[in-house]
Amino acid sequence: MSMSDIQATLTKWPEQERGKLAAWLMDSLPPHSGEDATDSSIAEAMRRRDELDGGEVKPLSADEFWTSIQRERATWK
């Protein structure tokens, strides 16, 4: 199966299932060795992922995110 075949198949999956796969793929990679990959930042990312997976928090759509950014920026003036 080629990468384009996999992409075509996964595009049809529900968003939540694609997110679970993305999280699994990220977990399967070796740890990042950069300065931003401290133990505390990794623990925070895992905590936030668990909150999303557990339904404790609702993810924002891209539109909701950018709208909130624009709203916040408007208060800076």
PyMOL Python script that loads the backbone (N, CA, C, O; Angstrom):
from pymol import cmd

cmd.read_pdbstr("""\
ATOM      1  N   MET A   1       0.852  -1.170   0.000  1.00  0.00           N
ATOM      2  CA  MET A   1       0.000   0.000   0.000  1.00  0.00           C
ATOM      3  C   MET A   1       0.901   1.238   0.000  1.00  0.00           C
ATOM      4  O   MET A   1       1.819   1.342   0.814  1.00  0.00           O
ATOM      5  N   SER A   2       0.643   2.150  -0.892  1.00  0.00           N
ATOM      6  CA  SER A   2       1.477   3.354  -0.996  1.00  0.00           C
ATOM      7  C   SER A   2       1.021   4.416   0.007  1.00  0.00           C
ATOM      8  O   SER A   2      -0.064   4.320   0.581  1.00  0.00           O
ATOM      9  N   MET A   3       1.857   5.416   0.204  1.00  0.00           N
ATOM     10  CA  MET A   3       1.525   6.513   1.100  1.00  0.00           C
ATOM     11  C   MET A   3       0.256   7.222   0.616  1.00  0.00           C
ATOM     12  O   MET A   3      -0.598   7.575   1.430  1.00  0.00           O
ATOM     13  N   SER A   4       0.124   7.431  -0.681  1.00  0.00           N
ATOM     14  CA  SER A   4      -1.071   8.114  -1.192  1.00  0.00           C
ATOM     15  C   SER A   4      -2.326   7.254  -0.974  1.00  0.00           C
ATOM     16  O   SER A   4      -3.405   7.796  -0.735  1.00  0.00           O
ATOM     17  N   ASP A   5      -2.198   5.928  -1.054  1.00  0.00           N
ATOM     18  CA  ASP A   5      -3.326   5.040  -0.758  1.00  0.00           C
ATOM     19  C   ASP A   5      -3.730   5.169   0.711  1.00  0.00           C
ATOM     20  O   ASP A   5      -4.914   5.241   1.042  1.00  0.00           O
ATOM     21  N   ILE A   6      -2.732   5.196   1.572  1.00  0.00           N
ATOM     22  CA  ILE A   6      -2.996   5.330   3.013  1.00  0.00           C
ATOM     23  C   ILE A   6      -3.660   6.668   3.295  1.00  0.00           C
ATOM     24  O   ILE A   6      -4.640   6.732   4.038  1.00  0.00           O
ATOM     25  N   GLN A   7      -3.130   7.741   2.704  1.00  0.00           N
ATOM     26  CA  GLN A   7      -3.715   9.064   2.909  1.00  0.00           C
ATOM     27  C   GLN A   7      -5.158   9.119   2.420  1.00  0.00           C
ATOM     28  O   GLN A   7      -6.021   9.683   3.093  1.00  0.00           O
ATOM     29  N   ALA A   8      -5.421   8.544   1.264  1.00  0.00           N
ATOM     30  CA  ALA A   8      -6.776   8.541   0.715  1.00  0.00           C
ATOM     31  C   ALA A   8      -7.736   7.790   1.639  1.00  0.00           C
ATOM     32  O   ALA A   8      -8.874   8.214   1.839  1.00  0.00           O
ATOM     33  N   THR A   9      -7.276   6.689   2.192  1.00  0.00           N
ATOM     34  CA  THR A   9      -8.105   5.903   3.105  1.00  0.00           C
ATOM     35  C   THR A   9      -8.343   6.663   4.407  1.00  0.00           C
ATOM     36  O   THR A   9      -9.474   6.746   4.886  1.00  0.00           O
ATOM     37  N   LEU A  10      -7.276   7.216   4.974  1.00  0.00           N
ATOM     38  CA  LEU A  10      -7.396   7.890   6.265  1.00  0.00           C
ATOM     39  C   LEU A  10      -8.209   9.172   6.185  1.00  0.00           C
ATOM     40  O   LEU A  10      -8.819   9.576   7.175  1.00  0.00           O
ATOM     41  N   THR A  11      -8.229   9.810   5.045  1.00  0.00           N
ATOM     42  CA  THR A  11      -9.020  11.026   4.865  1.00  0.00           C
ATOM     43  C   THR A  11     -10.501  10.754   5.096  1.00  0.00           C
ATOM     44  O   THR A  11     -11.252  11.653   5.475  1.00  0.00           O
ATOM     45  N   LYS A  12     -10.911   9.531   4.870  1.00  0.00           N
ATOM     46  CA  LYS A  12     -12.319   9.148   5.036  1.00  0.00           C
ATOM     47  C   LYS A  12     -12.675   8.833   6.500  1.00  0.00           C
ATOM     48  O   LYS A  12     -13.851   8.730   6.847  1.00  0.00           O
ATOM     49  N   TRP A  13     -11.661   8.682   7.343  1.00  0.00           N
ATOM     50  CA  TRP A  13     -11.898   8.364   8.750  1.00  0.00           C
ATOM     51  C   TRP A  13     -12.477   9.570   9.471  1.00  0.00           C
ATOM     52  O   TRP A  13     -12.229  10.707   9.068  1.00  0.00           O
ATOM     53  N   PRO A  14     -13.252   9.338  10.541  1.00  0.00           N
ATOM     54  CA  PRO A  14     -13.734  10.450  11.365  1.00  0.00           C
ATOM     55  C   PRO A  14     -12.555  11.195  12.010  1.00  0.00           C
ATOM     56  O   PRO A  14     -11.499  10.611  12.256  1.00  0.00           O
ATOM     57  N   GLU A  15     -12.750  12.468  12.272  1.00  0.00           N
ATOM     58  CA  GLU A  15     -11.694  13.314  12.829  1.00  0.00           C
ATOM     59  C   GLU A  15     -11.114  12.741  14.122  1.00  0.00           C
ATOM     60  O   GLU A  15      -9.897  12.745  14.307  1.00  0.00           O
ATOM     61  N   GLN A  16     -11.960  12.256  15.001  1.00  0.00           N
ATOM     62  CA  GLN A  16     -11.482  11.727  16.278  1.00  0.00           C
ATOM     63  C   GLN A  16     -10.581  10.508  16.068  1.00  0.00           C
ATOM     64  O   GLN A  16      -9.570  10.364  16.754  1.00  0.00           O
ATOM     65  N   GLU A  17     -10.934   9.644  15.140  1.00  0.00           N
ATOM     66  CA  GLU A  17     -10.111   8.467  14.861  1.00  0.00           C
ATOM     67  C   GLU A  17      -8.758   8.871  14.262  1.00  0.00           C
ATOM     68  O   GLU A  17      -7.727   8.290  14.601  1.00  0.00           O
ATOM     69  N   ARG A  18      -8.768   9.860  13.379  1.00  0.00           N
ATOM     70  CA  ARG A  18      -7.508  10.355  12.816  1.00  0.00           C
ATOM     71  C   ARG A  18      -6.637  10.965  13.905  1.00  0.00           C
ATOM     72  O   ARG A  18      -5.415  10.816  13.890  1.00  0.00           O
ATOM     73  N   GLY A  19      -7.269  11.647  14.843  1.00  0.00           N
ATOM     74  CA  GLY A  19      -6.526  12.226  15.962  1.00  0.00           C
ATOM     75  C   GLY A  19      -5.880  11.165  16.830  1.00  0.00           C
ATOM     76  O   GLY A  19      -4.737  11.316  17.261  1.00  0.00           O
ATOM     77  N   LYS A  20      -6.614  10.089  17.088  1.00  0.00           N
ATOM     78  CA  LYS A  20      -6.057   8.981  17.875  1.00  0.00           C
ATOM     79  C   LYS A  20      -4.860   8.364  17.156  1.00  0.00           C
ATOM     80  O   LYS A  20      -3.847   8.042  17.775  1.00  0.00           O
ATOM     81  N   LEU A  21      -4.993   8.207  15.841  1.00  0.00           N
ATOM     82  CA  LEU A  21      -3.886   7.657  15.061  1.00  0.00           C
ATOM     83  C   LEU A  21      -2.685   8.598  15.100  1.00  0.00           C
ATOM     84  O   LEU A  21      -1.547   8.154  15.249  1.00  0.00           O
ATOM     85  N   ALA A  22      -2.942   9.897  14.968  1.00  0.00           N
ATOM     86  CA  ALA A  22      -1.850  10.878  15.008  1.00  0.00           C
ATOM     87  C   ALA A  22      -1.128  10.821  16.356  1.00  0.00           C
ATOM     88  O   ALA A  22       0.101  10.867  16.410  1.00  0.00           O
ATOM     89  N   ALA A  23      -1.900  10.721  17.446  1.00  0.00           N
ATOM     90  CA  ALA A  23      -1.286  10.626  18.774  1.00  0.00           C
ATOM     91  C   ALA A  23      -0.448   9.361  18.891  1.00  0.00           C
ATOM     92  O   ALA A  23       0.656   9.389  19.434  1.00  0.00           O
ATOM     93  N   TRP A  24      -0.973   8.256  18.382  1.00  0.00           N
ATOM     94  CA  TRP A  24      -0.212   7.000  18.432  1.00  0.00           C
ATOM     95  C   TRP A  24       1.072   7.123  17.617  1.00  0.00           C
ATOM     96  O   TRP A  24       2.135   6.687  18.059  1.00  0.00           O
ATOM     97  N   LEU A  25       0.976   7.714  16.429  1.00  0.00           N
ATOM     98  CA  LEU A  25       2.172   7.887  15.598  1.00  0.00           C
ATOM     99  C   LEU A  25       3.216   8.743  16.314  1.00  0.00           C
ATOM    100  O   LEU A  25       4.404   8.421  16.307  1.00  0.00           O
ATOM    101  N   MET A  26       2.766   9.828  16.927  1.00  0.00           N
ATOM    102  CA  MET A  26       3.698  10.685  17.657  1.00  0.00           C
ATOM    103  C   MET A  26       4.352   9.921  18.807  1.00  0.00           C
ATOM    104  O   MET A  26       5.550  10.060  19.050  1.00  0.00           O
ATOM    105  N   ASP A  27       3.555   9.110  19.514  1.00  0.00           N
ATOM    106  CA  ASP A  27       4.094   8.312  20.621  1.00  0.00           C
ATOM    107  C   ASP A  27       5.095   7.272  20.132  1.00  0.00           C
ATOM    108  O   ASP A  27       5.983   6.860  20.879  1.00  0.00           O
ATOM    109  N   SER A  28       4.953   6.851  18.880  1.00  0.00           N
ATOM    110  CA  SER A  28       5.831   5.807  18.360  1.00  0.00           C
ATOM    111  C   SER A  28       7.198   6.350  17.933  1.00  0.00           C
ATOM    112  O   SER A  28       8.128   5.579  17.695  1.00  0.00           O
ATOM    113  N   LEU A  29       7.314   7.674  17.837  1.00  0.00           N
ATOM    114  CA  LEU A  29       8.591   8.280  17.441  1.00  0.00           C
ATOM    115  C   LEU A  29       9.511   8.411  18.641  1.00  0.00           C
ATOM    116  O   LEU A  29       9.045   8.490  19.778  1.00  0.00           O
ATOM    117  N   PRO A  30      10.817   8.434  18.396  1.00  0.00           N
ATOM    118  CA  PRO A  30      11.742   8.626  19.516  1.00  0.00           C
ATOM    119  C   PRO A  30      11.573  10.034  20.087  1.00  0.00           C
ATOM    120  O   PRO A  30      11.150  10.946  19.377  1.00  0.00           O
ATOM    121  N   PRO A  31      11.903  10.213  21.366  1.00  0.00           N
ATOM    122  CA  PRO A  31      11.758  11.532  21.988  1.00  0.00           C
ATOM    123  C   PRO A  31      12.608  12.580  21.270  1.00  0.00           C
ATOM    124  O   PRO A  31      13.711  12.301  20.800  1.00  0.00           O
ATOM    125  N   HIS A  32      12.068  13.770  21.202  1.00  0.00           N
ATOM    126  CA  HIS A  32      12.798  14.898  20.615  1.00  0.00           C
ATOM    127  C   HIS A  32      13.904  15.298  21.581  1.00  0.00           C
ATOM    128  O   HIS A  32      13.685  15.343  22.792  1.00  0.00           O
ATOM    129  N   SER A  33      15.060  15.581  21.066  1.00  0.00           N
ATOM    130  CA  SER A  33      16.185  15.903  21.952  1.00  0.00           C
ATOM    131  C   SER A  33      16.443  17.394  22.066  1.00  0.00           C
ATOM    132  O   SER A  33      17.434  17.802  22.672  1.00  0.00           O
ATOM    133  N   GLY A  34      15.576  18.213  21.497  1.00  0.00           N
ATOM    134  CA  GLY A  34      15.765  19.657  21.550  1.00  0.00           C
ATOM    135  C   GLY A  34      15.483  20.245  22.909  1.00  0.00           C
ATOM    136  O   GLY A  34      14.995  19.562  23.809  1.00  0.00           O
ATOM    137  N   GLU A  35      15.795  21.514  23.048  1.00  0.00           N
ATOM    138  CA  GLU A  35      15.622  22.200  24.319  1.00  0.00           C
ATOM    139  C   GLU A  35      14.167  22.251  24.767  1.00  0.00           C
ATOM    140  O   GLU A  35      13.890  22.298  25.966  1.00  0.00           O
ATOM    141  N   ASP A  36      13.233  22.241  23.813  1.00  0.00           N
ATOM    142  CA  ASP A  36      11.825  22.347  24.173  1.00  0.00           C
ATOM    143  C   ASP A  36      11.232  21.039  24.677  1.00  0.00           C
ATOM    144  O   ASP A  36      10.084  21.019  25.120  1.00  0.00           O
ATOM    145  N   ALA A  37      11.980  19.959  24.619  1.00  0.00           N
ATOM    146  CA  ALA A  37      11.474  18.653  25.031  1.00  0.00           C
ATOM    147  C   ALA A  37      11.924  18.313  26.449  1.00  0.00           C
ATOM    148  O   ALA A  37      12.533  17.269  26.683  1.00  0.00           O
ATOM    149  N   THR A  38      11.619  19.199  27.386  1.00  0.00           N
ATOM    150  CA  THR A  38      11.958  18.928  28.774  1.00  0.00           C
ATOM    151  C   THR A  38      10.973  17.928  29.349  1.00  0.00           C
ATOM    152  O   THR A  38       9.894  17.720  28.794  1.00  0.00           O
ATOM    153  N   ASP A  39      11.338  17.317  30.445  1.00  0.00           N
ATOM    154  CA  ASP A  39      10.433  16.366  31.096  1.00  0.00           C
ATOM    155  C   ASP A  39       9.102  17.022  31.443  1.00  0.00           C
ATOM    156  O   ASP A  39       8.043  16.408  31.306  1.00  0.00           O
ATOM    157  N   SER A  40       9.163  18.269  31.892  1.00  0.00           N
ATOM    158  CA  SER A  40       7.922  18.935  32.287  1.00  0.00           C
ATOM    159  C   SER A  40       7.048  19.262  31.071  1.00  0.00           C
ATOM    160  O   SER A  40       5.823  19.177  31.156  1.00  0.00           O
ATOM    161  N   SER A  41       7.660  19.635  29.944  1.00  0.00           N
ATOM    162  CA  SER A  41       6.848  19.954  28.763  1.00  0.00           C
ATOM    163  C   SER A  41       6.227  18.691  28.174  1.00  0.00           C
ATOM    164  O   SER A  41       5.101  18.728  27.677  1.00  0.00           O
ATOM    165  N   ILE A  42       6.943  17.589  28.226  1.00  0.00           N
ATOM    166  CA  ILE A  42       6.393  16.317  27.751  1.00  0.00           C
ATOM    167  C   ILE A  42       5.248  15.878  28.660  1.00  0.00           C
ATOM    168  O   ILE A  42       4.214  15.415  28.179  1.00  0.00           O
ATOM    169  N   ALA A  43       5.430  16.022  29.970  1.00  0.00           N
ATOM    170  CA  ALA A  43       4.371  15.663  30.913  1.00  0.00           C
ATOM    171  C   ALA A  43       3.137  16.525  30.691  1.00  0.00           C
ATOM    172  O   ALA A  43       2.012  16.031  30.766  1.00  0.00           O
ATOM    173  N   GLU A  44       3.341  17.818  30.415  1.00  0.00           N
ATOM    174  CA  GLU A  44       2.213  18.714  30.152  1.00  0.00           C
ATOM    175  C   GLU A  44       1.477  18.312  28.881  1.00  0.00           C
ATOM    176  O   GLU A  44       0.246  18.295  28.857  1.00  0.00           O
ATOM    177  N   ALA A  45       2.211  17.993  27.835  1.00  0.00           N
ATOM    178  CA  ALA A  45       1.588  17.570  26.578  1.00  0.00           C
ATOM    179  C   ALA A  45       0.786  16.286  26.783  1.00  0.00           C
ATOM    180  O   ALA A  45      -0.320  16.155  26.259  1.00  0.00           O
ATOM    181  N   MET A  46       1.332  15.349  27.532  1.00  0.00           N
ATOM    182  CA  MET A  46       0.627  14.098  27.796  1.00  0.00           C
ATOM    183  C   MET A  46      -0.631  14.344  28.624  1.00  0.00           C
ATOM    184  O   MET A  46      -1.668  13.727  28.382  1.00  0.00           O
ATOM    185  N   ARG A  47      -0.539  15.252  29.608  1.00  0.00           N
ATOM    186  CA  ARG A  47      -1.696  15.589  30.434  1.00  0.00           C
ATOM    187  C   ARG A  47      -2.802  16.194  29.575  1.00  0.00           C
ATOM    188  O   ARG A  47      -3.973  15.846  29.726  1.00  0.00           O
ATOM    189  N   ARG A  48      -2.424  17.101  28.672  1.00  0.00           N
ATOM    190  CA  ARG A  48      -3.413  17.737  27.800  1.00  0.00           C
ATOM    191  C   ARG A  48      -4.033  16.723  26.829  1.00  0.00           C
ATOM    192  O   ARG A  48      -5.237  16.757  26.575  1.00  0.00           O
ATOM    193  N   ARG A  49      -3.206  15.827  26.292  1.00  0.00           N
ATOM    194  CA  ARG A  49      -3.735  14.793  25.406  1.00  0.00           C
ATOM    195  C   ARG A  49      -4.744  13.916  26.148  1.00  0.00           C
ATOM    196  O   ARG A  49      -5.800  13.579  25.611  1.00  0.00           O
ATOM    197  N   ASP A  50      -4.411  13.551  27.385  1.00  0.00           N
ATOM    198  CA  ASP A  50      -5.314  12.724  28.186  1.00  0.00           C
ATOM    199  C   ASP A  50      -6.631  13.445  28.466  1.00  0.00           C
ATOM    200  O   ASP A  50      -7.692  12.820  28.483  1.00  0.00           O
ATOM    201  N   GLU A  51      -6.565  14.767  28.687  1.00  0.00           N
ATOM    202  CA  GLU A  51      -7.790  15.544  28.896  1.00  0.00           C
ATOM    203  C   GLU A  51      -8.666  15.517  27.642  1.00  0.00           C
ATOM    204  O   GLU A  51      -9.886  15.380  27.733  1.00  0.00           O
ATOM    205  N   LEU A  52      -8.040  15.647  26.480  1.00  0.00           N
ATOM    206  CA  LEU A  52      -8.797  15.576  25.229  1.00  0.00           C
ATOM    207  C   LEU A  52      -9.382  14.189  25.025  1.00  0.00           C
ATOM    208  O   LEU A  52     -10.567  14.044  24.723  1.00  0.00           O
ATOM    209  N   ASP A  53      -8.545  13.169  25.192  1.00  0.00           N
ATOM    210  CA  ASP A  53      -8.998  11.796  24.992  1.00  0.00           C
ATOM    211  C   ASP A  53     -10.112  11.416  25.964  1.00  0.00           C
ATOM    212  O   ASP A  53     -11.017  10.657  25.617  1.00  0.00           O
ATOM    213  N   GLY A  54     -10.039  11.951  27.189  1.00  0.00           N
ATOM    214  CA  GLY A  54     -11.031  11.629  28.211  1.00  0.00           C
ATOM    215  C   GLY A  54     -12.297  12.471  28.120  1.00  0.00           C
ATOM    216  O   GLY A  54     -13.245  12.251  28.874  1.00  0.00           O
ATOM    217  N   GLY A  55     -12.318  13.430  27.204  1.00  0.00           N
ATOM    218  CA  GLY A  55     -13.489  14.271  27.036  1.00  0.00           C
ATOM    219  C   GLY A  55     -13.624  15.362  28.078  1.00  0.00           C
ATOM    220  O   GLY A  55     -14.670  16.004  28.174  1.00  0.00           O
ATOM    221  N   GLU A  56     -12.564  15.584  28.872  1.00  0.00           N
ATOM    222  CA  GLU A  56     -12.618  16.621  29.907  1.00  0.00           C
ATOM    223  C   GLU A  56     -12.611  18.023  29.301  1.00  0.00           C
ATOM    224  O   GLU A  56     -13.175  18.954  29.876  1.00  0.00           O
ATOM    225  N   VAL A  57     -11.982  18.171  28.157  1.00  0.00           N
ATOM    226  CA  VAL A  57     -11.950  19.452  27.455  1.00  0.00           C
ATOM    227  C   VAL A  57     -12.389  19.221  26.011  1.00  0.00           C
ATOM    228  O   VAL A  57     -12.237  18.129  25.465  1.00  0.00           O
ATOM    229  N   LYS A  58     -12.934  20.269  25.412  1.00  0.00           N
ATOM    230  CA  LYS A  58     -13.404  20.185  24.035  1.00  0.00           C
ATOM    231  C   LYS A  58     -12.362  20.852  23.137  1.00  0.00           C
ATOM    232  O   LYS A  58     -11.971  21.991  23.392  1.00  0.00           O
ATOM    233  N   PRO A  59     -11.917  20.170  22.107  1.00  0.00           N
ATOM    234  CA  PRO A  59     -10.946  20.800  21.206  1.00  0.00           C
ATOM    235  C   PRO A  59     -11.606  21.923  20.411  1.00  0.00           C
ATOM    236  O   PRO A  59     -12.811  21.894  20.160  1.00  0.00           O
ATOM    237  N   LEU A  60     -10.816  22.899  20.024  1.00  0.00           N
ATOM    238  CA  LEU A  60     -11.296  23.990  19.183  1.00  0.00           C
ATOM    239  C   LEU A  60     -11.068  23.639  17.723  1.00  0.00           C
ATOM    240  O   LEU A  60     -10.078  22.997  17.370  1.00  0.00           O
ATOM    241  N   SER A  61     -11.994  24.067  16.886  1.00  0.00           N
ATOM    242  CA  SER A  61     -11.743  23.958  15.448  1.00  0.00           C
ATOM    243  C   SER A  61     -10.729  25.035  15.078  1.00  0.00           C
ATOM    244  O   SER A  61     -10.470  25.943  15.868  1.00  0.00           O
ATOM    245  N   ALA A  62     -10.166  24.939  13.904  1.00  0.00           N
ATOM    246  CA  ALA A  62      -9.214  25.958  13.456  1.00  0.00           C
ATOM    247  C   ALA A  62      -9.889  27.325  13.411  1.00  0.00           C
ATOM    248  O   ALA A  62      -9.286  28.327  13.796  1.00  0.00           O
ATOM    249  N   ASP A  63     -11.135  27.371  12.945  1.00  0.00           N
ATOM    250  CA  ASP A  63     -11.865  28.642  12.887  1.00  0.00           C
ATOM    251  C   ASP A  63     -12.072  29.227  14.280  1.00  0.00           C
ATOM    252  O   ASP A  63     -11.893  30.428  14.483  1.00  0.00           O
ATOM    253  N   GLU A  64     -12.448  28.384  15.236  1.00  0.00           N
ATOM    254  CA  GLU A  64     -12.635  28.863  16.607  1.00  0.00           C
ATOM    255  C   GLU A  64     -11.325  29.389  17.185  1.00  0.00           C
ATOM    256  O   GLU A  64     -11.305  30.421  17.856  1.00  0.00           O
ATOM    257  N   PHE A  65     -10.239  28.677  16.923  1.00  0.00           N
ATOM    258  CA  PHE A  65      -8.934  29.096  17.419  1.00  0.00           C
ATOM    259  C   PHE A  65      -8.557  30.469  16.878  1.00  0.00           C
ATOM    260  O   PHE A  65      -8.202  31.365  17.644  1.00  0.00           O
ATOM    261  N   TRP A  66      -8.633  30.636  15.545  1.00  0.00           N
ATOM    262  CA  TRP A  66      -8.217  31.902  14.935  1.00  0.00           C
ATOM    263  C   TRP A  66      -9.156  33.041  15.314  1.00  0.00           C
ATOM    264  O   TRP A  66      -8.715  34.184  15.436  1.00  0.00           O
ATOM    265  N   THR A  67     -10.436  32.754  15.502  1.00  0.00           N
ATOM    266  CA  THR A  67     -11.369  33.780  15.957  1.00  0.00           C
ATOM    267  C   THR A  67     -10.985  34.257  17.352  1.00  0.00           C
ATOM    268  O   THR A  67     -11.020  35.456  17.630  1.00  0.00           O
ATOM    269  N   SER A  68     -10.623  33.331  18.226  1.00  0.00           N
ATOM    270  CA  SER A  68     -10.215  33.719  19.585  1.00  0.00           C
ATOM    271  C   SER A  68      -8.909  34.513  19.562  1.00  0.00           C
ATOM    272  O   SER A  68      -8.730  35.432  20.361  1.00  0.00           O
ATOM    273  N   ILE A  69      -8.004  34.166  18.661  1.00  0.00           N
ATOM    274  CA  ILE A  69      -6.753  34.925  18.531  1.00  0.00           C
ATOM    275  C   ILE A  69      -7.055  36.342  18.070  1.00  0.00           C
ATOM    276  O   ILE A  69      -6.514  37.303  18.619  1.00  0.00           O
ATOM    277  N   GLN A  70      -7.915  36.481  17.064  1.00  0.00           N
ATOM    278  CA  GLN A  70      -8.269  37.811  16.563  1.00  0.00           C
ATOM    279  C   GLN A  70      -8.956  38.630  17.653  1.00  0.00           C
ATOM    280  O   GLN A  70      -8.694  39.825  17.789  1.00  0.00           O
ATOM    281  N   ARG A  71      -9.827  38.000  18.423  1.00  0.00           N
ATOM    282  CA  ARG A  71     -10.518  38.689  19.514  1.00  0.00           C
ATOM    283  C   ARG A  71      -9.507  39.172  20.556  1.00  0.00           C
ATOM    284  O   ARG A  71      -9.600  40.299  21.041  1.00  0.00           O
ATOM    285  N   GLU A  72      -8.553  38.325  20.893  1.00  0.00           N
ATOM    286  CA  GLU A  72      -7.525  38.694  21.870  1.00  0.00           C
ATOM    287  C   GLU A  72      -6.654  39.833  21.335  1.00  0.00           C
ATOM    288  O   GLU A  72      -6.353  40.778  22.064  1.00  0.00           O
ATOM    289  N   ARG A  73      -6.255  39.747  20.089  1.00  0.00           N
ATOM    290  CA  ARG A  73      -5.415  40.790  19.495  1.00  0.00           C
ATOM    291  C   ARG A  73      -6.126  42.141  19.477  1.00  0.00           C
ATOM    292  O   ARG A  73      -5.488  43.185  19.613  1.00  0.00           O
ATOM    293  N   ALA A  74      -7.448  42.120  19.309  1.00  0.00           N
ATOM    294  CA  ALA A  74      -8.215  43.366  19.284  1.00  0.00           C
ATOM    295  C   ALA A  74      -8.134  44.095  20.634  1.00  0.00           C
ATOM    296  O   ALA A  74      -8.263  45.318  20.690  1.00  0.00           O
ATOM    297  N   THR A  75      -7.921  43.342  21.711  1.00  0.00           N
ATOM    298  CA  THR A  75      -7.825  43.975  23.032  1.00  0.00           C
ATOM    299  C   THR A  75      -6.460  44.610  23.271  1.00  0.00           C
ATOM    300  O   THR A  75      -6.298  45.373  24.223  1.00  0.00           O
ATOM    301  N   TRP A  76      -5.478  44.312  22.427  1.00  0.00           N
ATOM    302  CA  TRP A  76      -4.131  44.841  22.592  1.00  0.00           C
ATOM    303  C   TRP A  76      -4.022  46.288  22.165  1.00  0.00           C
ATOM    304  O   TRP A  76      -3.070  46.970  22.544  1.00  0.00           O
ATOM    305  N   LYS A  77      -4.979  46.777  21.380  1.00  0.00           N
ATOM    306  CA  LYS A  77      -4.872  48.121  20.825  1.00  0.00           C
ATOM    307  C   LYS A  77      -5.262  49.192  21.807  1.00  0.00           C
ATOM    308  O   LYS A  77      -5.220  50.377  21.476  1.00  0.00           O
TER     309      LYS A  77
END
""", "prot")
cmd.dss("prot")
cmd.show_as("cartoon", "prot")
cmd.util.cbc("prot")
cmd.orient("prot")
